[in-house]
Amino acid sequence: MAEKLSHVDDEGRVAMVDTSAKPVTARRAVASARVLMSAETVAAVRERRTPKGDPLETARLAGIMAAKRTADLIPLCHPLALTHVDVRAELRDDGVHLEAEARTAAQTGVEMEALTAVSVAALTVYDMCKAVDKAMTITDVRLESKTGGKSGEWERQKAKGKGQR
């Protein structure tokens, strides 16, 4: 028999999980995303020629702010008192690589906060650069690692072989 779905009650209605019996543990999650853009757009960012200002610093701030609002955006997420959020933005030859880290001590994890942070950061890069390049692509939004809680540690396996990420 299949396990009971965690976000569905006995009557089949969507429900928030009751975490009151779970122990508080230190939680950490890291997520990443990429914004692919033309070489011309990368040059404009590098040379600080984007019309709206610095897309990397603006994206960092937007991601941090978004992580704090995750429970307002994702219907069944618990509001968490985040103890740390950081968003890193690195300009590369093919665009911007983003990584977000969220931490808390709570009864539930911070994966959604890290994913929300990196997603909003990527959207902000797009917004800041769209006057230069409307063909940008937001891609590879994904969880990289998480620690804490009953399921313990999880880390994305690094691909092996040429041409794999």
Secondary structure by P-SEA (a helix, b strand, c coil): cccccccccccccccccccccccccbbbbbbbbbbbbcaaaaaaaaacccccccaaaaaaaaaaaaaaaccccccccccccccbbbbbbbbccccbbbbbbbbbbccccaaaaaaaaaaaaaaaaaaaccccccccccccccccccccccccccccccccccccc
